[in-house]
Amino acid sequence: MKKKRYNYQPEEKVAILKRHLVDKIPVSDICYQHNLQPTTFYRWQKEFFENGAAAFQKPRKGKKDKKAEQIERLESKLQTKNEVLSELMEEYIKLKKILGNFNWCMGSP
């Protein structure tokens, strides 16, 4: 019967690596406790050190800036629509008053 594979979350991998690097627990003991192959442990360690610089980098401007630009563009578009609607309403009210006076002159109720 084959053993079921367990997929470790990134936080779990870091905790396992920390036990070796900080607590000085031998790799053989850690691998035995977590049912890991030493090659898996060393691959995790290699990835950890290769990607460790990313933890100290400032976050890049990306999605937030794009979303902010999109929000700004949509707000501007909405403001323009509101201004056009306001002008149309003013013209409508003026026209209604003119036609109301015209209808009154013509004898319509």
Summary of the structure (lengths in Angstrom):
residues: 109
radius of gyration: 34.8
end to end distance: 94.0
largest distance: 104.0
contacts: 197
relative contact order: 0.05
helix: 75%
strand: 0%
